[in-house]
Amino acid sequence: GNERGHACLLAAAVAVSAMKCSRTTVFALGLLLLVAAAAPVVRAEDDVAEAEVAPVKDFKEGSEKYEFQAEVSRLMDIIINSLYSNKDIFLRELISNGSDSLDKIRFLSLTDESLLGTGEQAQLEIRIKVDHKRKVLTLRDRGVGMTKAELKENLGTIAKSGTSAFLEQMQKGGDMSLIGQFGVGFYSVYLVADFVEVRSKHNSDDKTWIWESKADGNFAISEDDGEPLDRGCEINIYLKEEAQEYLEEDKLKELVARYSEFINFPIYLYTSKEVDEEVAVTETVDDEAEDDAAEAADDDEEDEDDASVEDEEEEEEEEEPKTKTVKKTVWDWELLNDSKAIWLRPATEVEEEEYSKFFKAISKDEKPPLSYTHFKAEGDVEFKSILFIPEVAPSDMFDNYYNKAAALKLYVRRVFISDEFDELLPKYLSFIKGIVDSDTLPLNVSRETLQQHTSLKTIKKKLVRKALDMVRKLAEEGTSDDDDDDDAEGATAADTKSSDDKAELSKYDKFWKAFGKAIKLGIIEDASNRTRLAKLLRFYTSKSPDKLVSLEQYVENMKAGQKSIYYLAGESREALEKSPFLERLLAKDLEVIYFTDPIDEYTMQNLTEFDEFKFSNASKEDLKFGDADDKEKAKAKATRDAFKEFTKWWKDVLPSDDVEAVKISNRLVTTPCSVVTSKYGWSANMERIMKAQALSDDSRMSYMKGKKTLEINPRHPIIKALKAKAEEEPESEEVRNLAKIMFETAMLESGFTFEEPQGFASRLFTLVRTNMGISPDEEVEAEVEEADEPEEVEEVADADEAADAEEAADAEEAADAEETEPEPAAAVEDEEAPKDEL
């Protein structure tokens, strides 16, 4: 009978009789009784089917039940109720634990080989398997395993561990992804699991034990009567409904590739794939009958000899069975971590091809690296590292520059921890890719605390030094190649062309083109390494317009007695080569560096000297060449005295806001005048750059603008003529306008812009008018109004009317003469009618 239904009815009846109920309650209970009475009979077979759909796992019968230690219970409660988004770390932690277990048994086997076993038992590996039907994920390792006591101690009643420390960090808002570094990474499995089984077998124990927990504060341990394990652990994870994605093969492959790619032991996943298989085709009776009939017809048509030959061929064909290709699903173990942790091996044992393959694996780049460095750091913090310089810069290299993390992966004992540590490398070296693996890095603190840890600062210092040394060696290789090309003096034109192509394709040229801006940013940001970075700079100069030059090469080529490194910044090399600021420098055969990148202005504000030589901007005032003797100084003083009144007059003519002083120039040769800025203000090029900023601040620009100085060439005929006119007619408006026009023209040629260009244009047009002999009072010719076309039509119409009037008068005279003939008059009227209409 329906015992479950009777039980429901009985329970409901007792409930109704035991309390006073309202009519609504009684009605509801009545409906409940009807539903219970109508419930179908559930048999044992149905219970089994329900269990397969939604298994409810419970402790094994006869198992010993325990309560978790209080701290472990708190930990599990935090994990189970956590809203932590990155649940993926559970697989990383379990694989890491399995790897540690395999390391232990391998270490023990060094002194006792029998512990490792033979055959399949000796295979040190981790296997992952998925049971879609039961919704169970299984991890299996052949590590050292655990006894019953160790299961209880390690997984349930941890007396002294990092649990307390981890709980404290979690209460402070710590990062759960670091759970493994506290020794309690196993419990991260409850981020995705409702129920967990751990089957374990130790070499010292003949029995296999099973540890079970629902994460409800209790766990149970019992002897396992299932398939025995040879050694190691098997973890069965019963996944939550919201964690079913971890049953997908692609998801598991992604997690292993991300977190456990370089684990020292092979990791296998039980996967399925479809393969083509040839199977025999069974012919039906009807098909055979049709074939026989066709063969008989063929035999009748052909002669006996052909028939005998054909019979022999048919017999041979019948001996070979007919087949067809079908798809078949095959299950097998697939290796997931075929990339080797090459940083663990000595650099001398690693081949060039292995480095290239490793770089492509971690960077997902198709091209090999430009350069790499492989080293091991020892001292307070020991770590191993491989750093790579890619050939091509990422397209978003400077997007969100100050919030972008370095492209380095941090590992601890070959287990991936994070690639988001900002303190491993400075921002300007974020293009460098690679790994850092430390066995001693103390990660039992939150990520925020770790970033301020002294160990990480030590690692950063060593990484920066190694990275810059790698770039320096790349630069030295390029320099040596250039020197070899320069030594080949007797080369033919074809050889010279090939050497130029070689220089263009040199590794450091590629590096500078891709990452030169990053090196300049480093000079701005990294004061401690500014000198090292300065040696990596490359630029074109007045003596090397087509070939990049370093500061060291510039210093080597300096003239005797030269005390400054001269440079000029502008929009392009072509514009700089024609700049009036370079006239005296080029005349003295002094080399000038050309800076055409907008960031160069910022860089040179931070780089004031190199190798004890000061940098000197050719567009700034007080330019010195360092070769003036007493005679030249005396001559310059005499010139200043001779032009003193003239320069004072010119200064008074110009607006005080525009120019600070008018001085005699020592840099001009063929140009009459130029405008320079003060030593500590913005140059003309810097003003142009700042004006182009989308978020420029006008108040700051007015403060940072350099004071302008008009420098004049006392030997230029225009200056001499203007000086003479100023002495004759100092108050003449024409002469004053000429002085203003020359100043404004010099501003344009020096790279400045006008706040009010209309005044300059008006004065320039006035000067053109005067030079062309046009009177200042002559006005623009007034426009002549032309007659419209309709008026011409009216004039034509008036002429036609006059002609009609004359004809009419003649007709009247003829009518008077011939009064006896009335018909012609009527005819005239008839003729006039159309004319009147016209």
Secondary structure in CASP SS format (residue, H / E / C, confidence):
PFRMAT SS
TARGET T0000
AUTHOR 0000-0000-0000
METHOD secondary structure of the structure
MODEL  1
G C 1.00
N C 1.00
E H 1.00
R H 1.00
G H 1.00
H H 1.00
A H 1.00
C H 1.00
L H 1.00
L H 1.00
A H 1.00
A H 1.00
A H 1.00
V H 1.00
A H 1.00
V H 1.00
S H 1.00
A H 1.00
M C 1.00
K C 1.00
C C 1.00
S C 1.00
R H 1.00
T H 1.00
T H 1.00
V H 1.00
F H 1.00
A H 1.00
L H 1.00
G H 1.00
L H 1.00
L H 1.00
L H 1.00
L H 1.00
V H 1.00
A H 1.00
A H 1.00
A C 1.00
A C 1.00
P C 1.00
V C 1.00
V C 1.00
R C 1.00
A H 1.00
E H 1.00
D H 1.00
D H 1.00
V H 1.00
A H 1.00
E H 1.00
A H 1.00
E H 1.00
V H 1.00
A C 1.00
P C 1.00
V C 1.00
K C 1.00
D C 1.00
F C 1.00
K C 1.00
E C 1.00
G C 1.00
S C 1.00
E E 1.00
K E 1.00
Y E 1.00
E E 1.00
F C 1.00
Q C 1.00
A H 1.00
E H 1.00
V H 1.00
S H 1.00
R H 1.00
L H 1.00
M H 1.00
D H 1.00
I H 1.00
I H 1.00
I H 1.00
N C 1.00
S C 1.00
L C 1.00
Y C 1.00
S C 1.00
N C 1.00
K C 1.00
D C 1.00
I H 1.00
F H 1.00
L H 1.00
R H 1.00
E H 1.00
L H 1.00
I H 1.00
S H 1.00
N H 1.00
G H 1.00
S H 1.00
D H 1.00
S H 1.00
L H 1.00
D H 1.00
K H 1.00
I H 1.00
R H 1.00
F H 1.00
L H 1.00
S H 1.00
L C 1.00
T C 1.00
D C 1.00
E H 1.00
S H 1.00
L H 1.00
L H 1.00
G C 1.00
T C 1.00
G H 1.00
E H 1.00
Q H 1.00
A H 1.00
Q C 1.00
L C 1.00
E C 1.00
I E 1.00
R E 1.00
I E 1.00
K E 1.00
V E 1.00
D E 1.00
H C 1.00
K C 1.00
R C 1.00
K C 1.00
V E 1.00
L E 1.00
T E 1.00
L E 1.00
R E 1.00
D E 1.00
R C 1.00
G C 1.00
V C 1.00
G C 1.00
M C 1.00
T C 1.00
K H 1.00
A H 1.00
E H 1.00
L H 1.00
K H 1.00
E H 1.00
N H 1.00
L H 1.00
G C 1.00
T C 1.00
I C 1.00
A C 1.00
K C 1.00
S C 1.00
G C 1.00
T H 1.00
S H 1.00
A H 1.00
F H 1.00
L H 1.00
E H 1.00
Q H 1.00
M H 1.00
Q H 1.00
K C 1.00
G C 1.00
G C 1.00
D C 1.00
M H 1.00
S H 1.00
L H 1.00
I H 1.00
G H 1.00
Q H 1.00
F H 1.00
G C 1.00
V C 1.00
G H 1.00
F H 1.00
Y H 1.00
S H 1.00
V H 1.00
Y H 1.00
L H 1.00
V C 1.00
A E 1.00
D E 1.00
F E 1.00
V E 1.00
E E 1.00
V E 1.00
R E 1.00
S E 1.00
K E 1.00
H C 1.00
N C 1.00
S C 1.00
D C 1.00
D C 1.00
K C 1.00
T C 1.00
W E 1.00
I E 1.00
W E 1.00
E E 1.00
S E 1.00
K C 1.00
A C 1.00
D C 1.00
G C 1.00
N E 1.00
F E 1.00
A E 1.00
I E 1.00
S E 1.00
E E 1.00
D C 1.00
D C 1.00
G C 1.00
E C 1.00
P C 1.00
L C 1.00
D C 1.00
R C 1.00
G E 1.00
C E 1.00
E E 1.00
I E 1.00
N E 1.00
I E 1.00
Y E 1.00
L E 1.00
K C 1.00
E H 1.00
E H 1.00
A H 1.00
Q H 1.00
E H 1.00
Y H 1.00
L H 1.00
E C 1.00
E H 1.00
D H 1.00
K H 1.00
L H 1.00
K H 1.00
E H 1.00
L H 1.00
V H 1.00
A H 1.00
R H 1.00
Y H 1.00
S C 1.00
E C 1.00
F C 1.00
I C 1.00
N C 1.00
F C 1.00
P C 1.00
I E 1.00
Y E 1.00
L E 1.00
Y E 1.00
T E 1.00
S E 1.00
K E 1.00
E E 1.00
V E 1.00
D E 1.00
E E 1.00
E E 1.00
V E 1.00
A E 1.00
V C 1.00
T C 1.00
E C 1.00
T C 1.00
V H 1.00
D H 1.00
D H 1.00
E H 1.00
A H 1.00
E H 1.00
D H 1.00
D H 1.00
A H 1.00
A H 1.00
E H 1.00
A H 1.00
A H 1.00
D H 1.00
D H 1.00
D H 1.00
E H 1.00
E C 1.00
D C 1.00
E H 1.00
D H 1.00
D H 1.00
A H 1.00
S H 1.00
V H 1.00
E H 1.00
D H 1.00
E H 1.00
E H 1.00
E H 1.00
E H 1.00
E H 1.00
E H 1.00
E H 1.00
E H 1.00
E C 1.00
P C 1.00
K C 1.00
T E 1.00
K E 1.00
T E 1.00
V E 1.00
K E 1.00
K E 1.00
T E 1.00
V E 1.00
W E 1.00
D E 1.00
W E 1.00
E E 1.00
L E 1.00
L C 1.00
N C 1.00
D C 1.00
S C 1.00
K C 1.00
A C 1.00
I H 1.00
W H 1.00
L H 1.00
R C 1.00
P C 1.00
A H 1.00
T H 1.00
E H 1.00
V C 1.00
E C 1.00
E H 1.00
E H 1.00
E H 1.00
Y H 1.00
S H 1.00
K H 1.00
F H 1.00
F H 1.00
K H 1.00
A H 1.00
I H 1.00
S H 1.00
K C 1.00
D C 1.00
E C 1.00
K C 1.00
P C 1.00
P C 1.00
L C 1.00
S E 1.00
Y E 1.00
T E 1.00
H E 1.00
F E 1.00
K E 1.00
A E 1.00
E C 1.00
G C 1.00
D C 1.00
V C 1.00
E C 1.00
F E 1.00
K E 1.00
S E 1.00
I E 1.00
L E 1.00
F E 1.00
I E 1.00
P C 1.00
E C 1.00
V C 1.00
A C 1.00
P C 1.00
S C 1.00
D C 1.00
M C 1.00
F C 1.00
D C 1.00
N C 1.00
Y H 1.00
Y H 1.00
N H 1.00
K C 1.00
A C 1.00
A C 1.00
A C 1.00
L E 1.00
K E 1.00
L E 1.00
Y E 1.00
V E 1.00
R C 1.00
R C 1.00
V E 1.00
F E 1.00
I E 1.00
S E 1.00
D C 1.00
E C 1.00
F C 1.00
D C 1.00
E C 1.00
L C 1.00
L C 1.00
P C 1.00
K H 1.00
Y H 1.00
L H 1.00
S C 1.00
F C 1.00
I C 1.00
K E 1.00
G E 1.00
I E 1.00
V E 1.00
D E 1.00
S E 1.00
D C 1.00
T C 1.00
L C 1.00
P C 1.00
L C 1.00
N C 1.00
V C 1.00
S C 1.00
R H 1.00
E H 1.00
T H 1.00
L H 1.00
Q H 1.00
Q C 1.00
H C 1.00
T H 1.00
S H 1.00
L H 1.00
K H 1.00
T H 1.00
I H 1.00
K H 1.00
K H 1.00
K H 1.00
L H 1.00
V H 1.00
R H 1.00
K H 1.00
A H 1.00
L H 1.00
D H 1.00
M H 1.00
V H 1.00
R H 1.00
K H 1.00
L H 1.00
A H 1.00
E H 1.00
E H 1.00
G H 1.00
T H 1.00
S H 1.00
D H 1.00
D H 1.00
D H 1.00
D H 1.00
D H 1.00
D H 1.00
D H 1.00
A C 1.00
E C 1.00
G C 1.00
A C 1.00
T C 1.00
A H 1.00
A H 1.00
D H 1.00
T H 1.00
K H 1.00
S H 1.00
S H 1.00
D H 1.00
D H 1.00
K H 1.00
A H 1.00
E H 1.00
L C 1.00
S C 1.00
K H 1.00
Y H 1.00
D H 1.00
K H 1.00
F H 1.00
W H 1.00
K H 1.00
A H 1.00
F H 1.00
G H 1.00
K H 1.00
A H 1.00
I H 1.00
K H 1.00
L H 1.00
G H 1.00
I H 1.00
I H 1.00
E H 1.00
D C 1.00
A H 1.00
S H 1.00
N H 1.00
R H 1.00
T H 1.00
R H 1.00
L H 1.00
A H 1.00
K C 1.00
L C 1.00
L C 1.00
R C 1.00
F E 1.00
Y E 1.00
T E 1.00
S C 1.00
K C 1.00
S C 1.00
P C 1.00
D C 1.00
K C 1.00
L C 1.00
V E 1.00
S C 1.00
L H 1.00
E H 1.00
Q H 1.00
Y H 1.00
V H 1.00
E H 1.00
N C 1.00
M C 1.00
K C 1.00
A C 1.00
G C 1.00
Q C 1.00
K C 1.00
S E 1.00
I E 1.00
Y E 1.00
Y E 1.00
L E 1.00
A E 1.00
G C 1.00
E C 1.00
S C 1.00
R H 1.00
E H 1.00
A H 1.00
L H 1.00
E H 1.00
K C 1.00
S C 1.00
P H 1.00
F H 1.00
L H 1.00
E H 1.00
R H 1.00
L H 1.00
L H 1.00
A H 1.00
K C 1.00
D C 1.00
L C 1.00
E C 1.00
V E 1.00
I E 1.00
Y E 1.00
F E 1.00
T C 1.00
D C 1.00
P C 1.00
I H 1.00
D H 1.00
E H 1.00
Y H 1.00
T H 1.00
M H 1.00
Q H 1.00
N H 1.00
L C 1.00
T C 1.00
E E 1.00
F E 1.00
D C 1.00
E C 1.00
F E 1.00
K E 1.00
F E 1.00
S E 1.00
N E 1.00
A C 1.00
S C 1.00
K E 1.00
E C 1.00
D C 1.00
L C 1.00
K C 1.00
F C 1.00
G C 1.00
D C 1.00
A C 1.00
D C 1.00
D H 1.00
K H 1.00
E H 1.00
K H 1.00
A H 1.00
K H 1.00
A H 1.00
K H 1.00
A H 1.00
T H 1.00
R H 1.00
D H 1.00
A H 1.00
F C 1.00
K H 1.00
E H 1.00
F H 1.00
T H 1.00
K H 1.00
W H 1.00
W H 1.00
K H 1.00
D H 1.00
V H 1.00
L C 1.00
P C 1.00
S C 1.00
D C 1.00
D C 1.00
V C 1.00
E C 1.00
A E 1.00
V E 1.00
K E 1.00
I E 1.00
S C 1.00
N C 1.00
R C 1.00
L C 1.00
V C 1.00
T C 1.00
T C 1.00
P C 1.00
C E 1.00
S E 1.00
V E 1.00
V E 1.00
T E 1.00
S C 1.00
K C 1.00
Y C 1.00
G C 1.00
W E 1.00
S C 1.00
A H 1.00
N H 1.00
M H 1.00
E H 1.00
R H 1.00
I H 1.00
M H 1.00
K H 1.00
A C 1.00
Q C 1.00
A C 1.00
L C 1.00
S C 1.00
D C 1.00
D H 1.00
S H 1.00
R H 1.00
M H 1.00
S H 1.00
Y H 1.00
M H 1.00
K E 1.00
G C 1.00
K C 1.00
K E 1.00
T E 1.00
L E 1.00
E E 1.00
I E 1.00
N C 1.00
P C 1.00
R C 1.00
H C 1.00
P H 1.00
I H 1.00
I H 1.00
K H 1.00
A H 1.00
L H 1.00
K H 1.00
A H 1.00
K H 1.00
A H 1.00
E H 1.00
E H 1.00
E C 1.00
P C 1.00
E C 1.00
S C 1.00
E H 1.00
E H 1.00
V H 1.00
R H 1.00
N H 1.00
L H 1.00
A H 1.00
K H 1.00
I H 1.00
M H 1.00
F H 1.00
E H 1.00
T H 1.00
A H 1.00
M H 1.00
L H 1.00
E H 1.00
S C 1.00
G C 1.00
F C 1.00
T C 1.00
F C 1.00
E C 1.00
E C 1.00
P H 1.00
Q H 1.00
G H 1.00
F H 1.00
A H 1.00
S H 1.00
R H 1.00
L H 1.00
F H 1.00
T H 1.00
L H 1.00
V H 1.00
R H 1.00
T H 1.00
N H 1.00
M C 1.00
G C 1.00
I C 1.00
S C 1.00
P C 1.00
D C 1.00
E C 1.00
E C 1.00
V C 1.00
E C 1.00
A C 1.00
E C 1.00
V C 1.00
E C 1.00
E C 1.00
A C 1.00
D C 1.00
E H 1.00
P H 1.00
E H 1.00
E H 1.00
V H 1.00
E H 1.00
E H 1.00
V H 1.00
A H 1.00
D H 1.00
A H 1.00
D H 1.00
E H 1.00
A H 1.00
A H 1.00
D H 1.00
A H 1.00
E H 1.00
E H 1.00
A H 1.00
A H 1.00
D H 1.00
A H 1.00
E H 1.00
E H 1.00
A H 1.00
A H 1.00
D H 1.00
A H 1.00
E C 1.00
E C 1.00
T C 1.00
E C 1.00
P H 1.00
E H 1.00
P H 1.00
A H 1.00
A H 1.00
A H 1.00
V H 1.00
E H 1.00
D H 1.00
E H 1.00
E H 1.00
A H 1.00
P H 1.00
K H 1.00
D H 1.00
E H 1.00
L C 1.00
END
